[in-house]
């Protein structure tokens, strides 16, 4: 008889499986933390093997998260991770059925994507205009809809005068994104003052090191605050691009291709957001 799979080995095999399936780094990290949290919980309850985890254990874990004031959305995400983990174990033949299958997700309202108003993105541009690096970042995110990770990975070799060549990034496909005059001009002005460095990253720090995603988020959060834009995040610039393109009449299939959505249905969800809004919207470039 082979030795039973340990918690640690099972988790390692699960994470490796996610990697081979091309799941994003952020997703893999979240799944890893969620599984660690479950394992720690059941071990405290004297569970010593994967086969010994019951539905009661998973339900108790869910209740412990509620008691610890995790949001319903966070708990639901953790349950998704756990359900996926047990399905993986079933596939390996480690367990015959999932102890998480019958666990229900807590209900929560899914908030629609945050779309910046004309006044908000005007204010954001105004407050960061003197910071050429941040101004270029804001213009690119607003005018192209690319992801923050794609922007952080952007190389000098990926930049043409009228387009960006977005490299394949984790589970996201390679594509070309056009640059309008506003974004191209902002990027050109930043590159004139970009720190001299051997790094090929388009966006770098003052010391020439790559400008990391977390630092980009922190910097933009500061400018959101300066512009008095409430409850906004970096990804909302991408949401704003998609919504404005739809309102301007850009074909759904083209928008989906530009922003790198894998499924057209993802882009279609934005149609509900723009219903009832002014269709004669002024383009971002004109503001």
Rosetta blueprint (number, residue, H / E / L):
1 X L
2 X L
3 X L
4 X L
5 X L
6 X L
7 X H
8 X H
9 X H
10 X H
11 X H
12 X H
13 X H
14 X H
15 X H
16 X H
17 X H
18 X H
19 X H
20 X H
21 X L
22 X L
23 X L
24 X L
25 X H
26 X H
27 X H
28 X H
29 X H
30 X H
31 X H
32 X H
33 X H
34 X H
35 X H
36 X H
37 X H
38 X H
39 X H
40 X H
41 X H
42 X H
43 X H
44 X H
45 X L
46 X L
47 X L
48 X L
49 X L
50 X H
51 X H
52 X H
53 X L
54 X L
55 X H
56 X H
57 X H
58 X H
59 X H
60 X H
61 X H
62 X H
63 X H
64 X H
65 X H
66 X H
67 X H
68 X L
69 X L
70 X L
71 X L
72 X H
73 X H
74 X H
75 X H
76 X H
77 X H
78 X H
79 X H
80 X H
81 X H
82 X H
83 X H
84 X H
85 X H
86 X H
87 X H
88 X H
89 X H
90 X H
91 X H
92 X H
93 X L
94 X L
95 X L
96 X L
97 X L
98 X L
99 X L
100 X L
101 X L
102 X L
103 X L
104 X L
105 X L
106 X L
107 X L
108 X L
109 X L
110 X L
111 X L
112 X L
113 X L
114 X L
115 X L
116 X L
117 X L
118 X H
119 X H
120 X H
121 X H
122 X H
123 X H
124 X H
125 X H
126 X H
127 X H
128 X H
129 X L
130 X L
131 X L
132 X H
133 X H
134 X H
135 X H
136 X H
137 X H
138 X H
139 X H
140 X H
141 X H
142 X H
143 X H
144 X H
145 X L
146 X L
147 X L
148 X H
149 X H
150 X H
151 X H
152 X H
153 X L
154 X L
155 X E
156 X H
157 X H
158 X H
159 X E
160 X L
161 X L
162 X L
163 X E
164 X E
165 X E
166 X E
167 X L
168 X L
169 X E
170 X L
171 X L
172 X E
173 X L
174 X L
175 X E
176 X E
177 X E
178 X E
179 X L
180 X L
181 X H
182 X H
183 X H
184 X H
185 X H
186 X H
187 X H
188 X H
189 X H
190 X H
191 X H
192 X H
193 X H
194 X L
195 X L
196 X L
197 X L
198 X L
199 X L
200 X L
201 X E
202 X L
203 X L
204 X E
205 X L
206 X L
207 X L
208 X L
209 X L
210 X E
211 X L
212 X L
213 X H
214 X H
215 X H
216 X H
217 X H
218 X H
219 X H
220 X H
221 X H
222 X H
223 X H
224 X H
225 X H
226 X H
227 X L
228 X L
229 X L
230 X L
231 X L
232 X L
233 X L
234 X L
235 X H
236 X H
237 X H
238 X H
239 X H
240 X H
241 X H
242 X H
243 X H
244 X H
245 X H
246 X H
247 X H
248 X L
249 X L
250 X L
251 X L
252 X H
253 X H
254 X H
255 X H
256 X H
257 X H
258 X H
259 X H
260 X L
261 X L
262 X L
263 X L
264 X H
265 X H
266 X H
267 X H
268 X H
269 X L
270 X H
271 X H
272 X H
273 X H
274 X H
275 X L
276 X L
277 X L
278 X L
279 X L
280 X L
281 X L
282 X L
283 X L
284 X H
285 X H
286 X H
287 X L
